[in-house]
Amino acid sequence: MTTTAILIPLLPFFAGLLISVLGKRFASYVTTVGISATVGAGILSLVTLYSVSSGEPFRVTVWPLQDDGSSFFTFGMLVDRLTAVMMVLITSVSTVIHVFSVRYLRGDSGYARFFALLSFITFVILSVVSSPNLLMLFVFWQLLSWVLYLILAFNFSHVPAYQNAFKTLIVHRVGDVAFLCGLVLTYHYFGTLEFTELFRRAAEQSYVISLLPGNLLDVSATSVVTLLIFIGAMAKSAQFPLHVWLPDTMDSPTPVSALMHAGIVNAGGFLLNRLAPLYTLSPDVLHIVFIVGAATVLLGASMMLVQNDIKKTLGFSTMGQMGYMIMECGLGAFALAIFHLIAHGLFKASLFLSAGTVIHSARHEPKFPSSSNHKPARPPPKQAG
């Protein structure tokens, strides 16, 4: 199963690399390479899910080769039930989006570039969910923001597209600064970034941080760490008040919107579930998580009802659904949050692709009155007498 698990993220990675290098020379094979790699990764994800469900979780260490816990950074994979389920979801949604994009973007000058970015962003998301430690997760978390910027600004000739992509990048940087601070404090107090060892040490040892001189305000180190990491999750999952980037990303192609709303915005919920043993040790932070999620639900649902653009309506709907998912994490219902994440990912992907199909058809509909050549019908002649 080790080889199978490693191939799951590597197949989209090599597909993206091959398309970016040889895409212009072999343009007719671009879609075949991208779809084949994603379908292969999906089949291997199903095999991995079956293996992990009927057996035990396993870990793959690529670097350093010795796995004695002495290294600051270990590059590899942690494959448990959460990872396997997320891999199946990611590869399934990515496969559907790859197939949809074949006809939707046909004739576009950036056809090969789009499929290269689509394969590469699939690789990055798969690497995020399979990271065995906080540092590796943070590295791919950052890479996800940069690849998202590139794919949101795909239509760079359209000025609002790359302006909103840059706005998204800046908002994500705000959350990532807090995430990085939480990562530094984690290593300072617990001496490890490996998930299994971190959860064990946090449960056995309790550290206190003095926020004011003279020990006037002491808080648990676990609470500070989880709160800082939650701010990073807020930015990725468009939680209030870091939600401002999501409604402005509708200038990107429909397949990008589908992938973002069905996969990328779920990263915050996945992060909270990955660190669930830490958050259960911090009930005060869970209360904050619940309040933020509830505020996001109210704002997203109310804004959705007053939109006149179908993609913006779906965008605010995603914001509200992410708020529900964060609320479930705040209640400690982490398993329910994962179920919600999967259901929303599949449902929202189909909604965005359907909306994109309708918009695409409407733009080419000759009977629509929006055409500049359309002439109003003549009024009927007046009758004598």
Residue, then its C-alpha position, 0 to 999 in steps of 0.5 A: m500500500t505504500t507505493t499505491a499511496i505515494l502514486i496518488p499525489l504523484l500522478p497529477f503532479f507528473a501530469g501537470l509537469l508533462i502538460s506544461v512542458l509538452g502541452k503546446r507541441f502535443a495539444s491534442y493529448v493534453t486532456t487525455v493526460g490530465i484526465s487519465a492521471t486524475v482517474g488513476a489517482g481516483i482508483l488508487s484512492l478507492v483502493t487505499l480507502y478500502s485498505v485503511s478502513s479494513g486495516e490500520p493507518f500507515r505512514v510513509t517517510v520519504w525524507p529523512l529516511q530514518d524515522d526516529g523523531s529527531s528531525f525537525f522536518t519529515f517529508g512523507m505521508l500519513v494515511d488514515r481514514l480521514t486522509a483516504v476519504m478526502m483523497v477520494l473526494i478530491t480525485s472524484v471532484s477533480t475528475v468531473i471538472h477535468v471532463f467538463s473543462v474539455r468542451y468548456l474551454r475548447g478554443d481558449s488560447g490558454y487551454a494547455r496552461f489551464f489543464a496544467l494548473l488544474s492537475f497541479i492544484t489537484f496534487v497540492i490539495l492531495s498533499v495537504v490532506s496527506s501531510p504527516n506533520l504541521l510543517m509539511l501541511f503549512v508548506f503545501w498550505q502556502l503553495l495552495s494559495w499561490v496556485l489558487y492565485l494563478i488559476l484565479a488570474f487565468n484570464f489575465s486579459h480581464v482586469p478584475a480577474y487578476q485584481n480579485a486574485f491578488k485580493t484573495l492572495i493578500v487575505h490568505r496571507v493574513g490568515d497564514v501569518a497567524f498560522l505560522c505563529g501558531l506553528v512556531l509556538t507549537y514547536h516551542y512548547f511541545g518540541t514536535l510538529e508530528f501529529t501523533e506525537l504532538f497530540r500525545r504531548a499536549a494531552e500529557q503536559s499543560y503549558v501556560i502563556s502569560l499575555l501580560p507582565g506579572n502573570l496577570l493574564d495566563v492562558s493555556a498554550t494549547s488554547v493560543v496555538t489552536l486559536l492562531i491556527f483557526i485564524g488560518a483556517m478562517a481565511k481559507s474557508a471564508q469565515f467572517p471577517l476574512h470572507v471578503w475574497l470569496p464573493d469576488t472570485m467569480d470572474s474566473p472560469t466556471p471549472v475553477s469556481a467549481l474546484m474552489h467551492a467544492g474543494i479548496v474552501n474545505a481546507g479550513g474544515f479539514l485542518l480543524n478535523r486533523l487537529a481535533p485532539l488539540y481542539t478538544l483540549s481547548p473548550d474556550v477556543l471551540h466556543i469562539v469557533f462556534i460563534v465565528g461559524a454562526a456569524t458566517v452562516l447569518l451573513g452568507a445566507s442573508m447576502m445570498l438572498v439578495q444577489n441577482d447573479i447566479k454564481k455570486t448566489l452560489g458563492f455566498s451559499t458556499m460561505g454559509q455552508m462553510g459556516y455550518m461546517i465550522m459551527e459543527c467543529g465548534l460543537g465538537a461534532f467533527a465526524l458530522a463536519i466531515f460528512h457535511l464537507i463531503a456532501h457539500g463538495l459533491f453538491k456544490a461542484s454539480l451546481f457550479l458546473s450546471a450554472g456554468t453550462v446555462i451561462h455558456s449556452a445563454r451567451h450563444e443563444p441567438k434568440f436572446p434580446s441581448s444581441s446587438n443585431h436584435k431589432p424590435a418587432r414592428p407595431p401592427p398597422k393601424q386600421a382605418g376608421 
